[in-house]
């Protein structure tokens, strides 16, 4: 879009995070989640880097995301399609592995594959307590068994998903894993070559019993941590943020006391104030909910956002910031002068989650890739 907000993606940090996942899981297979444009980091570039690192599999939400990767030359690595109901012709043409969460879909894939004298690999989703999609762990085992009789499909994996593995209270996550392991025991003789995976980012970090045959990290690959503060973390955890977001100072002006700033007059100066206008607004994915709450970094100092964030700009209080000039760099996420602002901090200020922050800022703005 060539707006004034820029996003820097560190491929060195991505490599570090991927290798850390491998160490934390004793080199268990990694199914890297690159859906939603790799959480705003750029699906093609991220998936390409992960393929070069030897990732076992990639995961996307919908078929067009998978097709985009295949058309970009990412052809060596299997791609799981989590939620879609892909056309069987696309599954075959682009060598995709759909997740099946109902018997009718498996039968459709079987029929299409047999017409072409082919066999389609599928993974089967088990609902152990997420309540979203999947065969019910306690009601539909007979339907799962029936899939084995379909000659046009081959079950190469089973998956489930934790609903709260990021909490210190592990009781429900433990119950989900118990249900999942019981089902694996029931079905292992029928689907001998299938892999079983349930561990998301939070479970990779804090629930080693769930690592099984493969793990399915998303957020931690990009350097953010979804665990609640009280949840224990391994001593070796050092995930590095892959994304940095930067803006610049468009204008600096001096305002006397008693002057209102921006729409709604939600901020009024209480002293002689040096107001900076920065080149980022909610059109750039910087949430309006950060108004009067967030800080940015200027010359290595924390500087508060003042007034409501506008569509294209926001205002900051530069009064206590020395040697600041128009055109100077502003860090929204990232490091500057030994200080850091993380996506998790922005999420807390905006009363949301870091996933939304990364996707919002990453997908709208120009991305620069390098070993930052």
C-alpha positions in Angstrom: 0.0 0.0 0.0 3.0 2.3 0.4 1.7 4.0 3.5 4.1 5.4 6.0 3.9 2.6 8.5 6.5 -0.2 7.8 6.7 -3.7 9.0 10.0 -5.5 9.4 10.0 -9.3 9.4 13.1 -11.0 10.9 13.7 -14.3 9.2 16.5 -14.9 11.7 14.0 -14.7 14.6 11.7 -17.0 12.7 14.5 -19.6 12.4 15.4 -19.2 16.0 11.8 -19.8 17.1 11.3 -22.8 14.9 14.5 -24.4 16.2 13.4 -23.6 19.8 10.1 -25.4 19.2 12.1 -28.4 18.0 14.3 -28.4 21.1 11.3 -28.0 23.5 9.6 -31.0 21.9 12.6 -33.3 21.5 12.5 -32.9 17.7 8.9 -33.9 17.3 7.4 -33.2 13.9 6.3 -29.6 13.5 3.1 -28.6 11.7 3.6 -24.9 11.3 0.4 -22.8 11.2 0.7 -20.1 8.5 -3.0 -19.3 8.2 -4.3 -15.7 8.0 -1.2 -14.7 6.0 1.1 -16.2 8.6 -0.6 -14.1 11.3 0.2 -11.0 9.3 3.9 -12.0 8.7 3.4 -12.9 5.0 2.4 -16.5 4.2 4.5 -17.0 1.2 7.7 -15.7 2.6 7.2 -17.4 6.0 6.2 -20.8 4.5 9.1 -20.6 2.1 11.5 -20.0 5.0 10.0 -22.8 7.1 10.2 -25.2 4.1 13.9 -24.4 3.8 14.2 -25.3 7.5 12.7 -28.7 6.8 9.3 -28.2 8.5 7.2 -31.4 8.4 3.9 -29.8 7.4 2.2 -26.4 7.0 -1.3 -25.5 8.2 -3.8 -23.1 6.7 -7.4 -22.3 7.3 -8.9 -22.2 3.8 -8.1 -23.6 0.4 -7.1 -20.4 -1.4 -4.4 -19.9 1.2 -3.0 -23.4 0.3 -3.3 -22.7 -3.4 -1.4 -19.5 -3.0 1.5 -21.3 -1.4 1.5 -24.0 -4.1 1.5 -21.4 -6.9 4.4 -19.6 -5.2 6.5 -22.7 -5.5 6.1 -24.2 -2.1 5.6 -27.8 -3.3 7.8 -30.1 -1.2 5.8 -29.7 2.1 2.4 -31.2 2.9 -0.3 -28.6 3.5 -3.2 -29.2 5.9 -6.4 -27.3 5.3 -8.0 -26.9 8.7 -11.6 -25.6 8.2 -12.6 -25.5 4.6 -14.5 -28.0 2.5 -12.1 -28.0 -0.5 -13.2 -29.1 -3.9 -11.8 -32.6 -4.4 -10.3 -31.4 -7.8 -8.3 -28.8 -6.0 -7.2 -31.3 -3.3 -5.8 -33.5 -6.0 -4.4 -30.8 -8.3 -2.5 -29.0 -5.5 -1.7 -32.1 -3.4 -3.5 -30.8 -0.3 -4.5 -32.7 2.9 -8.0 -31.7 4.1 -9.1 -32.0 7.7 -12.3 -34.1 7.8 -14.8 -33.4 10.6 -17.8 -35.3 9.2 -18.4 -38.6 7.4 -20.1 -37.1 4.4 -17.0 -35.1 3.4 -14.8 -38.2 3.6 -17.2 -40.0 1.3 -17.1 -37.2 -1.3 -13.3 -37.2 -1.3 -13.4 -41.0 -1.7 -15.7 -40.9 -4.7 -13.7 -38.1 -6.4 -10.4 -39.9 -5.9 -11.7 -43.2 -7.2 -13.0 -41.6 -10.3 -9.4 -40.6 -11.0 -7.9 -43.8 -9.7 -6.3 -41.9 -6.9 -6.2 -41.8 -3.1 -6.5 -38.6 -1.1 -4.7 -38.2 2.2 -6.9 -36.8 5.0 -6.6 -36.0 8.7 -9.6 -36.5 11.0 -10.6 -33.9 13.5 -11.8 -35.1 16.9 -13.8 -32.8 19.2 -12.5 -33.5 22.7 -14.0 -30.3 24.2 -13.4 -27.3 21.9 -17.0 -27.5 20.7 -16.2 -26.1 17.3 -15.8 -28.8 14.7 -14.8 -32.5 14.7 -16.2 -36.0 15.4 -17.5 -36.2 19.0 -14.9 -38.2 20.9 -17.6 -40.2 22.8 -20.5 -40.4 20.3 -19.0 -40.9 16.8 -16.2 -43.5 17.0 -18.2 -45.8 14.8 -18.3 -43.1 12.1 -14.5 -42.7 12.4 -14.1 -46.5 12.1 -16.2 -46.4 8.9 -13.7 -44.1 7.2 -11.2 -46.9 7.1 -13.4 -48.8 4.6 -13.3 -45.9 2.1 -10.7 -47.0 -0.5 -10.3 -43.5 -2.0 -9.0 -41.9 1.1 -6.2 -42.6 3.4 -6.2 -41.4 7.0 -2.6 -40.1 7.7 -3.4 -38.2 10.8 -5.8 -37.3 13.6 -6.1 -33.9 15.3 -7.8 -32.2 18.2 -7.6 -28.7 19.7 -7.2 -27.5 23.2 -9.7 -24.8 24.3 -7.6 -23.5 27.3 -4.1 -24.9 27.3 -2.9 -21.3 28.0 -4.2 -21.3 31.5 -2.4 -22.3 34.7 -5.3 -24.5 35.6 -4.6 -27.5 33.4 -7.6 -29.6 34.5 -9.7 -29.3 31.4 -6.7 -29.5 29.0 -5.7 -32.6 30.9 -9.2 -34.0 30.4 -9.1 -33.3 26.7 -5.8 -35.1 26.4 -7.1 -38.0 28.4 -10.1 -38.3 26.0 -7.8 -38.0 23.0 -5.4 -40.6 24.2 -8.2 -43.0 25.0 -9.5 -42.7 21.4 -6.0 -43.2 20.0 -5.8 -46.4 21.9 -9.2 -47.5 20.5 -8.2 -46.7 16.9 -4.5 -47.3 16.7 -5.0 -50.9 15.4 -7.2 -49.7 12.6 -5.1 -46.6 11.6 -1.6 -47.9 12.2 0.3 -45.3 10.2 -1.6 -42.2 11.2 0.1 -39.5 13.3 -1.7 -37.8 16.3 -1.4 -34.1 17.1 -3.2 -31.8 19.6 -0.5 -29.5 21.0 -0.9 -25.8 20.0 1.6 -23.0 21.0 0.6 -23.0 24.6 0.9 -26.7 24.9 4.3 -26.8 23.2 5.6 -24.5 25.9 3.9 -25.9 29.0 2.3 -29.3 28.4 4.9 -31.8 27.2 2.6 -34.8 27.7 0.6 -33.5 24.8 3.4 -33.4 22.2 2.6 -36.9 20.8 3.6 -37.5 17.2 3.5 -33.9 16.0 3.0 -30.4 17.4 1.0 -27.6 15.8 2.6 -24.2 16.8 1.3 -20.9 15.6 1.8 -17.8 17.7 5.1 -18.9 19.3 6.7 -19.2 15.8 6.2 -15.5 15.5 7.6 -14.7 18.9 4.5 -14.1 21.0 3.4 -16.0 24.1 -0.3 -16.6 24.8 0.2 -18.2 28.3 -1.4 -16.4 31.2 1.2 -14.8 33.5 0.8 -17.4 36.3 1.4 -20.3 33.9 4.9 -21.8 34.4 7.3 -21.6 31.5 10.4 -23.6 30.6 13.6 -22.0 31.7 14.9 -22.3 28.1 12.1 -20.3 26.5 13.5 -17.4 24.5 11.0 -16.8 21.7 11.9 -13.7 19.7 9.4 -11.4 18.1 9.6 -11.8 14.3 7.7 -8.5 13.6 8.7 -4.9 14.3 6.4 -2.1 13.3 7.7 1.4 12.7 6.2 4.8 11.9 7.6 8.4 11.7 7.0 11.8 13.1 5.2 14.0 10.5 4.9 17.2 12.5 5.8 18.6 15.9 4.0 21.5 17.5 3.9 23.3 20.9 0.6 23.6 22.6 -0.2 25.6 25.8 -2.2 24.2 28.7 -5.9 23.7 28.2 -5.9 22.7 24.6 -7.8 19.6 23.4 -6.2 17.0 21.2 -8.0 15.1 18.4 -11.7 13.9 18.0 -14.0 14.0 21.0 -11.6 16.1 23.1 -10.6 13.1 25.2 -7.2 14.6 26.0 -6.6 18.1 27.2 -3.1 19.5 27.8 -2.2 20.2 31.4 1.1 21.9 30.7 3.1 23.3 27.8 3.1 20.3 25.6 5.2 19.2 22.6 2.7 17.3 20.5 4.0 15.0 17.8 1.8 13.7 14.9 2.9 10.2 13.8 2.1 8.6 10.4 0.0 5.7 11.7 -3.7 5.4 12.3 -6.4 2.8 12.5 -6.3 2.5 8.6 -2.8 1.0 9.2 -4.1 -1.5 11.7 -3.2 0.4 14.8 -6.3 -0.1 16.9 -8.4 3.0 17.9 -8.8 1.2 21.3 -5.2 2.2 22.0 -6.2 5.9 22.3 -4.9 7.5 25.5 -3.5 4.1 26.6 -0.6 3.0 24.5 3.0 4.1 24.4 5.5 4.2 21.4 9.3 4.5 21.4 11.0 7.7 20.2 14.7 8.1 20.7 14.6 5.1 23.0 12.1 6.7 25.3 8.5 5.6 26.1 6.1 8.3 24.7 2.3 8.2 25.3 -0.4 8.3 22.7 -2.6 11.2 23.5 -6.2 11.8 22.2 -8.1 9.5 19.9 -6.2 7.7 17.2 -7.4 8.9 13.8 -7.7 7.0 10.5 -4.3 8.1 9.2 -2.4 9.6 12.1 -2.1 9.6 15.9 -0.7 12.1 18.4 2.0 11.6 21.0 3.3 13.6 23.9 7.0 14.4 23.1 7.4 17.0 25.9 9.9 14.8 27.9 11.6 13.4 24.8 14.9 15.1 23.9 16.5 15.9 20.5 13.4 14.8 18.6 12.9 15.9 15.0 10.3 15.7 12.3 10.9 12.6 10.2 12.3 10.7 13.2 11.6 7.1 13.7 8.7 5.9 15.9 8.6 2.2 17.1 5.1 0.8 17.6 6.3 -2.8 18.1 9.9 -3.7 18.6 13.1 -2.5 20.2 14.7 0.9 20.3 17.5 2.1 22.6 17.4 -0.9 24.9 13.6 -0.7 25.5 10.9 -2.8 23.9 7.2 -2.8 23.1 5.6 -6.2 22.4 2.5 -7.2 20.6 1.2 -8.6 23.9 1.5 -5.2 25.5 -0.4 -3.6 22.7 -3.0 -6.3 23.0 -3.4 -5.7 26.8 -3.8 -1.9 26.3 -6.4 -2.5 23.5 -8.2 -5.3 25.5 -7.7 -7.8 22.8 -5.2 -10.6 22.0 -1.8 -10.4 20.3 -3.0 -12.5 17.4 -5.3 -9.6 16.4 -2.6 -7.0 16.8 -0.1 -8.9 14.6 -2.6 -9.7 11.9 -4.0 -6.1 11.8 -0.7 -4.4 11.5 1.0 -7.0 9.4 -1.5 -7.5 6.6 -2.2 -3.8 5.9 1.4 -2.4 5.7 4.4 -2.9 3.5 6.6 -5.8 4.8 10.4 -5.8 4.6 12.2 -9.2 5.1 15.7 -9.6 6.4 17.8 -10.9 9.2 17.1 -8.0 11.6 
